[in-house]
């Protein structure tokens, strides 16, 4: 069964500094990978996704992520963090079933990003 | 489209009462998912439907939980009887069959006292 590990529960970054959130997955086949963001009291919003092709994917709000098969990782990055980026970030892997596309998402436990002035 | 719509946004109920959470998926989406979010366990998939048919309910915690999808535009998650440990935020999400991005509702915050 697939699983996702986000090793950092909390991360604090100064505004304007760069950010990298770690995500490792376990899945037997080629994974569909996602990063979602959740602001307080809100639902989850998709930041970016990887299905195939270029291993560096661009998302909304200036985020990007790189798929590294050899490391089973899909880390999220942003070159310069803004105070509005403070939120909880979830990495997820989609279980792929042949001929139907993926059917369900399994989420990591999330990383809470705090942005200091 | 208004997105995935959940109701109510907040629910406070007494232990032992029946609770029904509602979800309207995005029109045309073939898959619907129910998730529960708690501090201790994070986001857990409870059940998902494909074309109104339950596909995988292995995440439903116990028989007190049940979910239905009587048509393509409506689903319910029912807890009967409710217990304090059911307190959580419950999310509904939907997606297209051919796509892979799931769109989430804003959630229902359930408090059982």
Contacts between the chains, C-beta under 8 A, distances in Angstrom:
chain1	res1	chain2	res2	distance
A	32	B	100	5.3
A	34	B	101	7.5
A	36	B	104	7.8
A	41	B	106	7.9
A	42	B	106	6.1
A	42	B	107	7.9
A	43	B	4	7.7
A	43	B	91	6.2
A	43	B	104	3.9
A	43	B	105	5.5
A	43	B	106	4.5
A	43	B	107	5.5
A	44	B	91	7.2
A	44	B	93	7.8
A	44	B	104	4.3
A	45	B	104	7.6
A	46	B	101	5.5
A	46	B	102	7.8
A	46	B	103	7.8
A	49	B	100	6.9
A	49	B	101	6.2
A	51	B	100	6.7
A	90	B	43	6.7
A	94	B	100	5.8
A	100	B	97	7.4
A	101	B	97	6.6
A	101	B	98	6.2
A	101	B	99	7.4
A	101	B	100	5.8
A	102	B	100	5.2
A	103	B	31	7.3
A	103	B	48	7.2
A	103	B	50	7.4
A	103	B	55	6.9
A	103	B	56	7.7
A	104	B	33	7.0
A	104	B	45	5.8
A	104	B	48	5.7
A	104	B	56	6.7
A	105	B	33	7.5
A	105	B	45	7.2
A	105	B	102	5.9
A	106	B	45	7.0
A	107	B	35	8.0
A	107	B	42	6.4
A	107	B	43	4.1
A	108	B	42	7.4
A	109	B	42	4.2
A	110	B	42	6.1
A	110	B	43	7.6
